[in-house]
Amino acid sequence: MLRHLCLLFCFTAASLIHAASRPNIVFIMADDLGWADVAFHGGSAPTPHLDRLAKENLELTQHYVAPVCSPTRTGLMSGRYWSRFGITSPNSGQAMPFDTVTLPRALKSAGYDTCLTGKWHLGSKPEWGPNKFGFDLSYGSLGGGVGPYNHQYKEGEYTHTWHRDGTLITEEGHVTDLLANEAVAWISSRSERPFFLYVPFTAVHLPVKEPEEWVSKVPANITGDVARHYAACIMHMDEAIGQILAALEKAGKRDNTLVVFTSDNGGSTAENNDRKYPADDYPAGKITASNAPLRGQKADLYEGGIRVPTLVSWPGVLKAGQFKAPVHISDWMPTLCALAGYQGEADLKWDGINLWPALIGEAELNDRILYWTGPNFRTLAVREGNWKLIVTRTKDKAGDSPELFDLAKDPNETTNLAKQQPDLVKTLLSKMDQVAKADRDAVVKK
């Protein structure tokens, strides 16, 4: 317990120096990017900027998120499991109560300027938008992934979703370029005040449709219309990330900026030309994301659905290499708040912990319970140490189907050990039920 408390609250002298420098924070999130979609994990689409970031900085090799988009974003914004807000699926309604102390709200109270350029998907009406939850400025999609040129979400109440500070607008241009340009311009306008820039790209969420200038750069060995547009989308986003990093350099901010790159969930193999979206001549066929060698994909609680490429960079502070302990998207709010010197008066009921002492090598993460809920609470999972339990729920629990995996020996989840380890299953089920008691304790009151 003392060790755990130290990870939450304690810094050594060196850590205090780093925290006192109050870094700028740039948090970049891809949308539906698979484990093996990046070149540094063997992907066939070139990602030179991410490759360089991986080579020269710290890779978190077991970074976990939710299996779908809105829950991951809820976990990042709150430091809590998304199930506490009742958010387990893509969500167009208001996800969090207005009085939630969100990550941008906490950083703003600590003196940070805050900006979101990209996909919100935690409330698709302007009155539920990012400016209501701590962002000084916001731009992009209030809803989910959008058509890259018309910037529209699925047909219905939330189709028109492109906005600036909660006012719906119409613009021309490819979504990846628009979001990158906004981020670059905002960085270039910064004063000496610390800032938090959140860039949740809509790439590589369907429907993908890339300019010919990018499709023509795709390696010839990648064939098929959707596959080439998907690869071009990855390459286009990689270039946009390079532009953001270059803007930090040009502004003289790079050396005191913590940059995080991750994805909101694993890759998808859904139909690209989804008819729920307003038609725009999208290439037809299955999305070609790769989560290899991990099992599963988006919406699954297997590793391929929840374990994603993640890089962390702070020049001169974080050493290059790999951090192999399991970490969770909910850990980022406690970590970033600690670095920013945020002093909260109330207990924010974080499920995440401050990772910083472990990331800089001054402490080790003890085994702890990590918890996931899948879409509609149908599947749940916990991980403790190297053991991971996945349960598919039935109404009376009598038909629950447990799957137990030893991730140290079987990281690709090929062998279910539940029948061989009934006592361990029982123990993990009990711990799962204990964590699940907090589910829905922070839902928006209607």
RAKA-V788734 format. One line per field, one symbol per residue. phi: phi as a letter, one per 40 degrees, with the letter a starting at -180 (. if undefined). burial: I if it has 16 or more other C-alpha atoms within 10 Angstrom, else O. Layout:
phi->???
burial->???
//
This chain:
phi->.cccccccbcbcdccccccccfccbbbbbcbgccdbccccbgccccbcccccdcccbbbccbcbbccacdddcccccbgbcdcccgbbbdbccccbdcccccdcccccccgccbabbiccfbiccdcbcdccbhccbaahcccccbdcbcfbcddhcbdcbcabfgbcbbbbhcdcccccccccccccccccccbbbbbccccbccccabcdccccccdcccbgdcdccccccccccdcccdcccccccccgbccbbcbbbabcaccbbccccccccdcafcdchccbcbbdcccgadgcccdccbbbcabbbadgbcccibbbccbbdccccdccccccgcbccbccfcccbccddcccgbabccdacbbbbcdggcbbabbbgccbbbbccbdbgcbdbcbbbccccbccfcbcbdccbcccdcccccccccccccdgcbcccc
burial->OOOIOOIIOIIOOOIOOOIOOIIIIIIIIIIIIIIIIIIIIOIIIIIIIIIOIIOIIIIIIIIIIIIIIIIIIIIIIIIIIIIIIIIIIIIIIIIIOOOOIIIIIIIIOIOIIIIIIIIIIIIIIIOIIIIOIIIIIIIIIIIIIIIIIIIIIIOOOIIIIIIIIIOIOOOOOIIIOIIIIIIIOIIOOOOOOIIIIIIIIIIIIIIIIIOOOIIOOIOOOOOOOIIIIIIIIIIIIIIIIIIIIOIIOOOOIIOIIIIIIIIIIIIIIIIIIIOOIIOOOIIOIIIIIIIIOIIIIIIIIIIIIIIIIIIIIIIOOIIIOIIOIIIIIIIIIIIIIIIIIIOOOOOOOIIIIIIIIOIIOOIOIOOOIIIIIIIOIOIIIIIIOOIIIIIIIOOOOOOOOIIIIIIOOOIIIOOIIIOOOOOIIOOIIOIIOOIIOOIOOIIOOO
//
